[in-house]
Amino acid sequence: MRKSVVRAIGWKKGLGPSKCNSAAVKSGARKGGGVKGGGVKAVNKSQVVDRKVKASSGDFMENLMMEYMKLKSRKRKGKLEQSVYRKQKQKVPKLEGHKVLSKGEVLKTHHDNVGKYPNIVCRVESFCDSVKLFDSRRKQLVEQMGFGGFLELDMDNIPRQFCYWLMARILEDGTMVFGEGEVLPLCASQVRAVLGIPMGSKPVPMDIGEDEDKIMLVKSLYDVYGVGPKQETISLKRVSEVLCPVDSENNPVPLVTESDEEEFMVAFLIVVLGKILCTTTNSSNLAASLIPSLTVATQASEYDWCTFTMDWLCDSAHRFQAKFLRDGFRSGSGGSFLFVMIFYLDHLHRRPLQWGVFPKVKVWNSSQIKAALMEDKISRDEYGKLLALDIAYGEEHPLDPRDKECMRRPVTAGTATLASHNQEKEREKVDDVVAVVLDKVMEKLTPRLETFVEGVVGRAFSSFVTKMTTQHNVGNGTVDFCSTDSHLATGSTGGVIPPNRKHAEKIVPAACTGDNMEVEDEQRTCKLTVQDKRVLNFVRGWKELKNENAVGPSIIECDGMDASQRDCYRVLSPRSRVGNQYVRMASVLYTKTWSEQHTMKRVLLDPSYSHFVCLGQGDFKELGQKLLIRFIWQQVFVPVLDTKEKDAEHWFCLALDMKGQRIWMIDSMHDDAYERHEKNVNKLALGELFQLSGLTWEEGTISTWGRDSFPVTQPDTCSCGAIMLVAIKHCVRSFDVAFHMDKIHTLRKNLFLSDVNNDLNQMKPKLEDVLPKERRGSRRGEFGTENTVLGSSSVLLN
């Protein structure tokens, strides 16, 4: 029994019976002693058997222990390898971005960590609003640049959450991962097909090098559109305002000169890059690395903007993926979202939208994008329901209907009758539904309409009563805003208008009284805001002080130069002359305003220069170095106050068109202005003054320029200053466009309101503290003071 068990175990461990027996024999021979006398010692048979059993069992146990130890060592080694593998696996955990993508919680994770919508910048709505205002010449310039496809772009907005979800699926190698894991590559040719931008042979420059013209252009862009402590970035808001300014009738201001067209092309390229092609997470400013590309705006069609846009997208995807994979979210991203969104929607497995029309921006609008996303939406915060369709632009789309030709074949009479009958029934059903809806809408709106009409009638009646009451009080001598003391009524000449000078004829409609000046008649005073009325009444109330030396508080201020209540009154009053201080303030305010609106510099010189030089009280070099700005000028305006006759001062202005090389005389009083002011013009020494700026200026250059008189005529004896300032604002745009002048009181009012409402007026946010407080209520009969009339008017208007 024992042998069978031992042999079975030995066989199981790989030790056969023969091995056991042979081992036992050898062991017994060693233990039985050596050979002596050539014989073998005789032993008992039972002893031999016992020895064999003992020897075989001992070897077996030894071999069994060896096999056991080997097996145990193998197990330990396996466990060690498994532990090392686990440690290595723990060192490289699954990235958070992959977890978020696998769970389909891209938008949910972003909202949980950030708490607001993604910072996705693509201002297509503001871009489309600007493009809609373009006139034919601006559209022609855009076509010339190669960006004509954007002229037909019509979108209210783009879905920011979807664009963030889509950026999580764009890899830095320029590939896009669709909902079910399909991967499609992106390239520059697809950018061309979607956006229709130029794909020329030249690469877009990313460095201006040492080209002086480009350096000066970039410098001027920073000076005009720059923001920040050191003007290190370009403001997209400022550029958008200059892109297509409109006049008082909401018509685009025409591009007159070649420099105006160049400025427009540069501004358009800035807006396209900052809002459509190369967006960043900073929605307000243009990326500084894009500045060198603006130097080729006028030759934009020769450069490869498709590859440029694609490279910017890949770089944005790289930065997005780096943080998204690490943290599972990112606050926002940049890139051409318009391109990636349209490309994604075009390659979904759904019926295409005008597949053969290019560029694709002509086809898609906000409603169609919303409809396509509803089909692709899995849940509230997840997209990717539809499969991807790997098809190139230009190929035949498999889901595009191919039976279009059969629809053009003639239809039989029976079929036509049946179709028309069905259409009539459908039309009747639609009419019934529309009628029901209209009845319900009118039923709900009727009470509100009645209330609205009653309110309008009541306000109109109250306004009429207030006007009648005010006129009654004015007739009684209680309030008189427009009268002027005799000592303030000195005009330009102190006498009557020369007989050879006719009054200016008003041309309707009036259009050109300044850059941002509204043209209003008395009949249109209802457009004035309550704040405007309060400011006008407060300024006109200065005459009630009856003290010439009381200047009153500052109303307009810019960079330390201000205009007081008295100075503003002299602008508003029809019988007063604009004072020297107001023109000094205007020189600072207008120059700063023009620097933000135009690339080439426009300068309104401080009148102190002409005043001291003409009186011989100062050296023109010292004064010029203090007042003249060193820059590339296009227009320089030099206002002069002629004080030859006491109490008969007269304002005129010398305007120098540096590009057209002409001198314009703005004088609303005299036809022979050059002859009358020849001495003063020579004293100004403008040619020598320009040499101080450091520009290459040859002596005697101005003497070769042509001379013209700007056609403007004042209808009275004291409005020369106001007309001069309005004419200067007009000439900043063009000297050749006709100037249409309003009634003098309207011109003065519009001039003052445009200045006081200028965004660069540092007193504008402080006017509420300067103006007297409104009185919301008044006792019966208290209409005798100025503040009471103003307060009651404000109540009725509100």
HUQUIMO-V998359 format. One line per field, one symbol per residue. psi: psi as a letter, one per 20 degrees, with the letter a starting at -180 (. if undefined). burial: + if it has 9 or more other C-alpha atoms within 8 Angstrom, else -. Layout:
psi->???
burial->???
This chain:
psi->ghgggghgghhhjjorghggghhgggghhhhirapokjrppprqhhhggghgggghhghghghghghghgghhhgghghgghhgggghhhhmrpqhhhggghillghghghhhgjrqqmponmhghghhghhipahgghhhghhijkhhihjpnqgrqohgghghhhijprijkqppagjjpppqqrhhhgghghkrqmaipqpqjpicjohghghghghghhgjqrrhjlirpphgghhhigmqqahjkqppqogrhhhhghghggghgggghiggmqaioihqqphiighiiikhikhiiqnighghgghggghhghghghghgiirqhararnhgghghgghhjqmrpromhjpqriihgqaghhghghhhhipgahkqakhqrqonqqphrpphjppjkhhhiiqqqrggggggghgghgghhgggggggggghggghhhhghhggggghgggghggggggggggghghghijgpnhiqqqhiijpbhijbrpqhjpqqpppppqqhmjrgkppoqrhikiiiprhgghggghgghihhihlohiohrrphppoliprpahgghhihhpijqpprhhhhgghhgggghghhihqgqpppoqpihghghghikjqphgghhhhhpporoqhpppnqpookhppklqpprppponhgilqpponojgphlghghkgghghhhlhghhhhiiirooqpjghiiqqpqppnqpqiajjjhgghggghghgihgqiipqpppaqhhgggghgghhghjphioiigijhhhgqqqqoiqqqpimkirghgggghghghh.
burial->-----++--++---+++--++-+++-+++------------------+--+++-+++-++---+--+---------------------------+++++++---+++-+++------++++++++-++-+--++---++-+++++++++++-++++-+-++-++++++++++-++++++--+-+--++-+++++++++++--++-+-+-----++-++-++++++++---++++++-+++++++-+++---+--+----++++++++++++++++++++++---+++--++++++-++-+++++++++++-+++++++-++-++++++++-++++++++++++-+-++---+-----+++++++++--+--++--+++--++++++++-----------+---------------+------------------------------------------+--++--+---+--++---++----+---+++++++------+--+-+---++++++-++++-----------++++-+++++++-------+--+++++--+++++++++++++++++++-+++++-+++++++++++++++++++++-++++++-----+--+++-+-----+++++++++------+++++++++++--+++++++++---+----------++-+-+++++-------+---+---++-++++-++++++++-+++++-+-+----++++-+++++++++++++----++++--+---+---+-------++++++++++++++--
